Amino acid sequence: MGLTGIQIFKLLPKTNCGECGVPTCLAFAMNLASGKAELDSCPYVSDEAKDQLAEASAPPIRPVAIGAGVRAFKIGGETVLFRHEKTFYNPTGLAAMVTSDMDSKALDKKLKEWNALQYERVGLNLRPELVALKDVNGDGAAFASAAKKIAEETEFGLILMSDNMDTMKAGVEACASKKPLLYAATADNAEDMGNLANDAGLPLALKADNIDGLITLSDQLTGMGLKDLVLDSGSREMKQVFEDQVGIRRAPLKEGNRSLGFPTITFPCEMAGNLDMETVVASMLIAKYAGIVVLSDFRGDSLFPLLLERLNIYTDPQRPMTVTQGIYEIGAPDKNSPVLVTTNFSLTYFIVSGEIEGSRVPSWLLIMDTEGLSVMTAWAAGKFSGDVVGMFVKKCGIADKVAHKTIVIPGYAAAISGDMEEELPDWDIKIGPRDASLIPKFLKDLAK
Ligand code: SF4
């Protein structure tokens, strides 16, 4: 069990220097106990105290890093069962599988297709992280060659899947610098696989037939000094996998069971007969705690919704995604270009700016700070009322950039136009469309 704030406080320097970002050691101790601070934030903790505090500051589910380079990512590190309690931290890794008997050209083609599946959304690049390479014939040379190709010619991280130790060793030698996840240690090979992962400093997945088997394996491998483990409960049946996922998440959080305090790996590709059904299964598993989901393929129409679901679930529910208040130039606007105003909710900004860009009508977009609320919510909360928006337009400096006094407000905020007219008596307030997709037509009509 973790230490209490007072127990942690006794181990801190008690100088109240404030370098950790809070004014006192006691406040830092309380934050540490509730998982709101990292021990590294205090530069003055002694090594002895660090050891004692390690347990208190470690998340109940260990964060495990996989891969190297731009698609490196972490799984685990979660502290709550439900995201509204705090937030989920490390998004589910998305993997697709290739087999070691694939010929080089087919593998090239597949990797190229998968690499192209990247999407811009709310200023983020959404893309999958992993390729799972499965040994299907014990051919170590072919396995190593494919692992090398994936590691050296793509940005993807790797899951190396083999139960043949020689094949696995060949794979590790080919791509160890890419920090692959090894899959999997079982009751039959735990010692050998554990030694290989230990020597190479790589994360290791464990596969058992049930949760009890996982606990036994996990204890055996942590006893060998392994820390970065990933759990597969072995079930490929929907109801059982769901129960296992929930059980594995609950055990460390609610019962202090450290044996199950690791992220999980799941295999929709072994639970359904086609990619559409796999996608449905994957969507359930992303929502219910999977650290990694492995699909049989990446295809845009199934991957994109999964990426969006993942983005939504792993966005901090207590902190709306925002953009900075200010005047944004879309295209190369001049003094005659239209002026539009909206809120600073990221999604609103990126949708509206994307539609303006698509219209090819260079425009000024005024983004007002509404604490990340969308137009209707901000309006309902009084943060996007006519007088407030009017004040913002006056102060933001747009009047110095344009030679006209016409401003377009969102269609959903039409009700604020009267108050805006009072606040901006010399401006012409135009009501824009409700649906952002109609912005291009609206701007073109306005330009006429
Ligand atoms: Fe105390 Fe360390 Fe924070 Fe300074 S940095 S206030 S010593 S906890």
Boltz pocket constraint, residues with backbone or C-beta under 6 A from the ligand:
constraints:
  - pocket:
      binder: B
      contacts: [[A, 12], [A, 13], [A, 14], [A, 15], [A, 16], [A, 17], [A, 18], [A, 19], [A, 20], [A, 21], [A, 22], [A, 23], [A, 24], [A, 25], [A, 28], [A, 41], [A, 42], [A, 43], [A, 44], [A, 45]]
      max_distance: 6.0
